[in-house]
Amino acid sequence: MSAESEWLELVADLLAAPLDAGLEERITAQLTSTFGLVGTAFHFRRPGQAVAVQRMWPVHEQFNGHRAELDRWGVHVAPTAHPLLRYYTATGRATAMQVWDVPERFADRRVVAGWREVGGSWGSASQLALPLHMSGSGHRAFVMGREDPYTPGELRLARTLQRLLVRLDRHVGAFRGLAGTAPATDVLLTPRELVVLGLVAEGRTAAAIARHLVIAERTVHKHLERVYAKLDVHDRLGAVLRAQALGLLASGAG
């Protein structure tokens, strides 16, 4: 199976299950497989949080005996000493980039040499970041590490995956924000609206739903418009996530 097919399978699985269940670990495992990584970190700082948090995978990898140093360095030293973090802090740009491509005005030779020595001792000097969110109040990013620089083809794939992960991250945020809102009894979907929504959750198009229910395609769109309004969402995926959070979707559409 190609890397692209593996990622499609992963995203399909994640959207079919509760999004809090091992999300970061599954993504980092797939990143490791796709890019041949030594390790992957999920690095984040929430609004109002003074110090960032770093979670590393594989969990038991010791990085040439430097695991404790890496955990400390990634939180307390990286904001001023890591070329990538210096770039993101200065620009606020959420650009997928490998460490060796950071312009010199953000990380001069001294900074790069320091990073090469530190990262090289861990066996992961070549790092590539996939930011999901960057702002003055917080950030979220996957950081992938290995010994060899990333090829142009790998960088193109990484930027494609970043777009996918940013979209997934936004829907996870919406899912978590909606999970504690109005109870299911307050969302009065009609039986037909529930059937249409269940078919949407199976991945069927409006045309396919119309054929399945023997109704006009424009009628399907009308049902979906009412579903979106009742669930306070704006698209199909948002509707499915909200319905899952409220326990409105059965295992089959019927």
N, C-alpha and C positions, 0 to 999 in steps of 0.2 A: 504494500500500500504506500502511495506517495505521501510526502509530508503534508501537502495540501489536503488530501483525503483524510489523513489522520486528524487534522485540525477541524475539518468539517464534522467528523464523527464526534470529536470532543465537545464542540460547541452545541451540537444537537443534544448530546447527553446532558450537558449542563443546563440547558433550557428546559429539559424534560424533568429535572429533579429540583429539589429545594436548593437555591443558589448559595446558601451558607455552608453547605456540606462539603468541606474539603476543596473549595474552589481554588484557592491559591496553590495548594499542593498539587492538584491535578494539572493546572496550567504549567507550573514549574517542571513537573515531570515530563510534560510534552515538549516544553522548550529544551530540556536536557536532551531528549531523544532527537529532536530536530536538528539541533546545532552542535551536538557532541560536547556538552558542557561539563566542567568540573563541578560547578555549583551555581545556584541561582538564588538571589535575594529578592524579597518583596520589601521595599523600603518606603515608609510613609510617615507623614506628620499631619495630624488633624488640626483644624483651626483651634487656636488657643493652647496648643500643645507646644511646650518649649523645646523638647527634645524629640527627635525622630525615633521611630521604632524600626528594627530590622529583623526579619524572619528569614532564616537560611535553610536551604535544602541542597543536597540530602541532609536530613536531620543529624545523622551520625558521622558525616564527613568531617575529618579533622584538618584538612587543608595543610598537609605536611607538618602537622603538629601545631598549627597556628590558629586553631578555631577560636579560642578565647580572645586572642589579640584581634582577630578579624571582627568578631562581634563588637568589641569595644571601639575599634577604629572606625567601623562603619557608622556608628552613632555619634561619637564624640569628636572625631578628627576629620572625617570625610567632608563635612560642609565647607571647610576651608582648604583641604589638601587634595581632594579628589578632583581631577580635571573635569569630569562630567558634572559633578555637583556645582563646581565653580561656574561652569557655563550656564547651567539651568538657573542658578541663583541670580546671575547677572542679567540674563536675557528674559527669563520667564517663558521661554519657548519650549513647547512639549515636543521636541524633535527626537526621533529615534536616531541614536548616534553611538559610534564606538569611540573609546577613549582616545585612540590615536588620531582621530579626526577633529578634535577640539581645537579651534583656532588659537594661535599662540598668544593673542591678546588676552585670552581668558585663563590660559595655563602656560606659563613660560617654560623655558627649558629646565629650570630648577624644579618647578612643580612636577613636570613630566618625569624627570629623572627620579625624584622622590617616589612618585607613584610606581614607576617601573621597578624600583628596588623592593618596595613593600608588596605590591601585587605579585611580583615574580616569586617572592618567597612563599606565597600561597599557592602557586601554580595556576594563577588566574589573572595575569596582568592584562590580558586582552579582554576588556569588559565592554558590553554593549547594553545600553539602557533603553527600555521601552516605557516612556512616561505615559501614564494614564490621565494624570491631572497635575497641572503646575499652576500655582498662584502664590501670592505673598503670604496667604494664610495657611497654606498646607500643600502637600503633594502626595502622589502615589506613583510608584514605578517598579517595574521588574528590572533587575540588573543581572545580566548573564555573564559568567566568567569562564575563561579557558586560557590556554597558553597561546594558541595561534590567532593571528588577526582574522577578522571576518572578511570573506571574499565579497566582491561587488554583488554577486548573485544572492549571497546570504543577507546582505544589507537590504536588498530589494525585498526579499521575503520577510525580513524582520519588520520593515515599514508597512507591508501589507498586513501582517499579524497585529501590528500596533493599532491600526485602524479598527480591526475586529475587536481587539481587547478593550479599546476605549469605548466602543459601543456597548460591549458587554458590561463594562464597569458602570456605565450610566444606568443601564437597566437594573443592575444589582442594587445601585443606590436607590432607584425608584421603588424596587421591590421591598427593600428594607424600610423605606419611608412609609410605604403603604401598609405594611404588615400589621401595624397596630391601629389602623384607622377604623372606619365604620364596620360593624359586624355584618356578617353575610345576610342576616335577616333584614338589614336596612337597604340592601341592594336588590331591588325587585326586578330581576330579569324574568321575562316570560319563558315558558317552556321552549318555544321556538328559538328565542334568542340564546338560550343555553345550548340547544342543539347546534346552532350555527357557531357559537363560540367553541364548543367541543371539537367541531370539525376544523376550525381554524387552528386549534391547539395541535391537531394531527398534522398540520402543515399543508392543508388543502387550500387551493386558490378559490377566489369567489366563483369563478366559472365551474370548478369542480364541485363546489358546494351546491351550486344551482342545479347541476345535473343530478347530484345525489338526492336532493330534496324535491326535484321536479318543480322548481320555481324559477322565475326570471332572475338573471344575474343582478339586475337593478334592485330587486327585492332583497337579495342577500346584502347588498351595500346599505340598504335602508336599515336592515336588522343590525348591521355592524355600527352604523352611526348611532343608533339608540344605545347599543352596548357601550360604546366609547363614552357617551354622555353620562350614562348611569354609573360607570366605573371611574369616571373622571380621568380618562387617559386619551392619548392622541393617535395610537396606532395599534396594530394587531398584536405585536409582542407585548406592549404595555398592558393590553387587555388580558392576555393569557397570564402574565405574571401577577396581575392584580387578582384575577379570579383564583389562581393557585393559592395566593396568600390568604384569601377569604374562604378557601375550601369549597368553591362553587363548581369545580370541574371534577366529574367522575372519571374513572379510568377509560371509559369509552364514550364516544359522542352519541351513540344511539341511532 
